[in-house]
């Protein structure tokens, strides 16, 4: 698509990351009232082993050299190509979102299929329920909602739910250098059935959880059944609230209140650190019925998102 006069599209350099992150923050502030802590900050995502900024990342530069839009995509995940794009609120209404979508689609059909049978793939992006402009553009380009995600939150200044009594389960703090690989293995096991799941190497897991700029393992809690790791929770502090990044309970231990116990432990710790709100993102059709667990722990839905899907030629 042709960009407005003075705008240009190119692949970013590492020096563009702060400006690109500022586009994300401005978009979140505009659409949600404040910037949110993203699960994968661009600086961390840039270092991912599956990240290819020279071919699969783009920025739109406005007149004067200001970054006005950013987009990136991930490789095919068992038949699904996922991507995301943002346009700074001050530069919306000029067709920049359409240009980024067209660029993503053109690149997506070039990616080699990684699904076992090389079947027809889908392109998946996300759309905030309240972003009617983005939804209109995506619908016009052939995207349709296939799955809903929630942002859920809890006010940590109020009464927190009591932790359930657990039989034979001990909830204790994460031990850096001792529990690392056990948590990674539990991650692979617990999330194997989830939508868009892609197994990650241990090094990739460390990059996003132990080496990320906001990583704080003193906020992690693990649930043990003897020598077996039954589940874990990973949270981070943020200027606009804490984020529960991962909460997982392995299949043999589900339905026993472990997820709620881990959440309560995390809430207590975050409140002690001075955090006033905690948030998480969840697949509303999660096979583990996670939404019910979070509601039982006192959380409520604050925002809704759709996974928007389009078949690739």
N, C-alpha and C positions, 0 to 999 in steps of 0.2 A: 504494500500500500504506500501511496505517496504521503510523505509527512508534510506538515505545514511549513511554510517558508521560514528558514532559519533553524529548524530542528534537524538533527541528524541521528542516525542509528549506528551503533558500533558495538564491538565486544569490549568489555571493561578491562581495565588493568587493576592491579591490587590497590593502586593509589585512589581508585574510584570508590572503594568500599565504604569509607565514612559517609560520602555523599549519597551512595545508594541506600545505606542503612537509614539515613535521614529521610529518604523518601518513604521507606516502610513506616518509620515512626510518625511522620506527618500524616500518612494515610490512616494509620490506626487512631491517631488523635482526632482526626476528622470524623471517622466512621464509628468510633467507639467511645469518644469523649476523652480518651487519654491513650498514650502509647502503651503498648503491652510488651512484656518480655516474650520474645519469640523462641520457640523450641530450638530452632537452629538459626543463630545469628549468622549474618552473611560472612563475617570473618572466619567463623568455624566451618561453615559450609564450603567456603573457598578451598579449605585444606582437605576436604573429603576425598577419599580415594576414587570415588565415582564422579567427582566434580570435574567438568571440562569447560572452564570459563572461556577458553579461546574458541570454542565452537557452540556451546550451549548456554551461554550467558549473554545478555544484551543490556545496554543502557541507551536511553534516548537523552540527548544533550540539547538543551534549549539555547536560544540566542544568549550570548554572554558566557557560555560554557557551564551553566548550571545543569546538574543531572535532574531531569524531570520525570524519568520513568526507569524501571528496572524489571527484568524478567530473567528467569532461569528455569532449567528443566533437569530432571533426573533420568537415568537410563531406563529402558524398558524393564518393568518388574512383573514377570510372569504374565505378560500380555497387556499390561497397563503402563502407559507413559505418563508420568505426573510432572506438572509444571506449576509455576505461580508467576504473577505479574502485578505490579503496582504503578500507579501514576500519582504524582504529587497533586494534592487538591488544587493548587494554584494553576495547574496545567491541564486540568480536565476539561472536556468539552471540545477538544481540538482533534479528536480521532487518534490520540496516542495509544489508548487501550486497544483499539482495533488493530493498529499497526503492530503492537507487541503480540497480540493473539495470532495474527497472520504469520508473523515471523516464527512463533513457536510451532504452529501447525506445519509450516513448510519444512522446518528442521525435523519434526517428529517423524514424518514419513520417510526420512533418510536414515533413521536409526535402525540398526540391525535388530531383528526380533530376538528376544531372549526367552520367549515362552517355549516350552518343550516341543510343541508341534509347529511353531512358527505361524500360528493362526492369526487371523485379523486382530489387530490391537486396538485399544482405545486410548484416547487422550483425556486425562482427568485434571481439572483445576477446581479451585474452591471459590465459592461466592457467598459473602455475608448476606443473610436473609434480608437485611434492610438496604442493601446496595442495589437499587432498582436499575440504575444506569448500567452497571456491570452486567447484571442479569439480562437486560434487554440486548446488549451487544452479544453476549455469549449465546443466547437463544437464537438470535438472528444468524449466527454462524453455525448452528446445528448442534449446540450443546443442550443436554437435558439433565435434570437432577436425577441421580440414581441412589444417593445415600445422604443421610443427614448427620451432621456433627453438632455437638453442643460445646459451648464454653460454660462451665459451671463454677460457682464461687461460694465462699462462706465468709461471713464477717467474724473475724477472730476476736473481736472485742466483746462479743456476746457469750452466752453460755454454750460451751462445747459439749457434745454428746459424750457419755461415759464410754470407756473402752469395754468391749465385750469380754466375758471370761472365756479363755481359750483352754481347751484340753490338750496337754502335752506340747503346747507351742510356747516358745520363748521369743519375745521381741527384744532385740538388742541393737546397739549401734554398729554401724559399718566399721570394719577394721581395714584401713588402707594397706595395700601390699599383702593382705591375707585373704580377703574376701573378693578381690577384684574379679578373678576368673569365674568364681562361683556365681556372681551376679550376672556376668555376661552369659553364662550357660543357661541360667534361669530365664534371662531375657529371650534367648532363642526358643526355649521351650514354651514359655507362657504366651508369647505373641504369635506363634506359628499359625494359628487359625484366623488371625485378624486380617481385615481388608487392607490390601496393598502391602502385606508383609513381605519384607526382603531380608533374608539372613545377612547379618553384618559380621565382618571379621572382628576379632578381638581388638585389633589396632583401631578399627573404625569406631567401635563402641567406646574405647578409651578417649578418642578424639572428642566425641560429643558429650561424654559424661564426666570424665576425669580431667581432661585438658581444656575444656571450654572455659572462656573468660569468667563466667559466673559460677563455675563449679565449686561446691562446698560439701565435701563428703561428710562433714560433721552433722549435716542435716539428713543423712540417709539412715533408714531403719530397715532391719532385716528380721524376718520371722523364720525361726528354726524349729524343726521337729527332729530333735536329736542332732544328728550330723547332716540332715537333709535340709536344704534351703527351700522353704515352702513358698516364700514370697518376699517382696521388698518394695520400698517406696523411695523415690529420689525427688527431692525438692530443691528449689533455689530461692534466694531472696531477690527482691527487685525494688526499684525506686517507686513503682506504682503497684506493688503487691507481690506476694510470693507466688511461685508457680510449682505445681505438682507435675513434674515432667514425666515420670513413669511410676505407675503402680501396677504391680503384677502379682498374681497368685497362680502357682502352677496347678494344673488340672487335678491331680489327686487330692489337693487340699482345699478345693473350692467349696463354697457353701458352709463354711465353718466360722465365718466372722473375721477371718484373718485380714481381709482387705480393709474392713472398717477399723480394726485394731491398729493397722499400720497408718491409716489416715489420721486417727486421733493422736497417735504418737507424733506424727508430723505436725499437726495443728498446734499441739502443745509446745513443741520446740520452736516453731515459727513465731508464736505469740510471745514466747520468752525473748526472742530476738527483736521484738518491737514491730513485727509485721501486723498489719491490721486487716488484711484480706488475703485469701489464698484462692487461686484459680487453677483449673485444669481443662484440657480439651479431651473430648470423648466421642467415639463413634456411637451414635444413638442406637444403631443396630448391632452393637457389639455382641458377640456370641456368649460372652460371660455375663450379660445383663448388668454391665458395670454401672449404668445410670442408677439402678436401684440401690446399689451399694453406696454410691455417692450421696443420694438423697437420704439414705438411712444415717449417714454421717453428718447430716445437717446442711448439705450443699443444695443449691438451686440453680436452674438454668438462667443464665444472664444474656447469652447470645446464641443464635443458631446459624449454621452454615450448611450449604449444600455442596456435595461433591458433584460437579457438573462434568458429564462424560460425552465424548464425541467419538464415533468410530473413525479409525484412520483408514484411508484408502489403501 
